Each structure stands twice: as structure tokens, then as C-alpha cells.
């Protein structure tokens, strides 16, 4: 599911590559999107399927990395690096197949 999210997310951001970025930045941006997809999947699974938590995290991330007062881009670089490091921790620490501490609970009728 994370890879599917990543592919759709990359396609969603594709116009930005032609408008804002040089070709050399695309690889790093795609790796960042993959780290973000891993983080989103982990948040969603760990919060019991809470879309609200994922949406709040996405909004907070976009606010910090895109704020008008952050002219140097340091905040964006630091936060993006932390997300990439956290994605590696999630994959190594939690189950790579589920990206969560425990298996999904299924209610049987």
C-alpha cells in the first residue's frame, strides 16, 4: 500500500518538477516522497486508521517547510531529513510488511 501511495503521490507532484525544480533534484524529491509515504502509512496504521492524524501531520509539515519566513530553506531541509531518518527507523524497527507495532485487529461477527 505504501508503494502505491508513493506512486500516486509522485504523480500528483509531477507538475512541480517542471515548474519549481531542476532535473537533478527529482531523485532526492522522490526519495523524500517515499519517506513521507512510509511515515504516513506508519501514522495511519499506528493510530488505528486515523486519517485525521495523517492530515494534521501533512498540514503541519507543509506549513513548516513552506512557510514564508523560512527564506533559507533550513527548516525544510531539517524536517525533511528527520522524516527520512524516521522512515528508515520505522522500516527497521516495526514490521516492514505492516509498518505498525501490532497486526491489524479484525472484528469477526
C-alpha positions in Angstrom: 0.0 0.0 0.0 2.9 2.4 0.8 4.4 1.9 -2.7 1.0 2.6 -4.3 0.6 5.7 -2.2 4.1 6.8 -3.2 3.4 6.3 -6.9 0.2 8.3 -6.8 1.8 11.0 -4.7 4.7 11.3 -7.1 2.3 11.6 -10.0 0.4 14.3 -8.0 3.6 16.3 -7.5 4.9 15.8 -11.1 3.9 19.3 -12.3 6.1 20.8 -9.6 9.1 19.2 -11.2 8.6 21.2 -14.4 7.7 24.4 -12.6 10.0 24.6 -9.5 12.8 22.1 -9.7 15.8 21.2 -11.8 16.0 17.6 -13.1 18.8 16.8 -10.6 16.5 17.4 -7.6 13.9 14.9 -8.8 15.7 11.8 -7.4 16.0 13.4 -3.9 12.4 14.6 -4.0 11.2 11.1 -5.0 13.1 9.6 -2.1 11.6 12.2 0.2 8.2 11.3 -1.0 8.9 7.6 -0.4 10.0 8.5 3.2 6.8 10.6 3.6 4.6 7.7 2.3 6.3 5.3 4.8 5.7 7.9 7.6 2.1 8.4 6.6 1.5 4.7 6.4 3.1 4.2 9.8 1.0 7.0 11.3 -2.2 5.7 9.8 -1.6 2.1 11.0 -0.3 3.1 14.4 -3.3 5.4 15.1 -5.8 2.7 14.2 -6.6 4.1 10.8 -6.9 7.8 11.7 -7.0 9.9 8.6 -7.3 13.0 10.8 -3.8 12.4 12.3 -2.3 11.9 8.9 -4.0 15.1 7.6 -2.8 17.1 10.6 0.8 15.8 10.2 0.7 16.6 6.4 -0.6 20.1 7.1 2.0 20.8 9.8 4.8 19.5 7.6 3.7 21.7 4.7 3.3 24.7 7.0 6.9 24.3 8.4 8.6 23.5 5.1 6.7 26.1 3.1 6.4 29.0 5.5 7.1 32.4 4.1 9.5 33.4 6.8 11.7 30.3 6.1 13.6 32.0 3.2 16.8 30.0 3.7 15.1 26.6 3.5 16.9 25.3 6.6 13.6 24.3 8.3 12.5 22.4 5.2 15.9 20.6 4.9 16.0 19.7 8.6 12.4 18.5 8.8 12.7 16.5 5.5 15.9 14.9 6.8 14.2 14.0 10.1 11.3 12.4 8.1 13.7 10.4 6.0 15.6 9.2 9.1 12.3 8.3 10.8 11.2 6.3 7.7 14.3 4.2 8.0 13.7 3.7 11.7 10.1 2.7 11.0 11.1 0.1 8.4 13.9 -1.3 10.6 12.1 -1.2 14.0 8.5 -2.1 13.1 7.3 -4.9 10.8 8.1 -3.8 7.2 5.0 -5.6 5.9 2.6 -3.7 8.1 4.6 -0.6 9.3 2.9 -1.0 12.7 3.7 -2.4 16.1 0.9 -4.9 16.1 -1.1 -6.7 13.4 -4.3 -5.1 12.3 -7.2 -6.1 14.5 -10.2 -7.6 12.7 -13.6 -7.9 14.3 -15.4 -11.1 13.5 -19.2 -11.3 13.6 
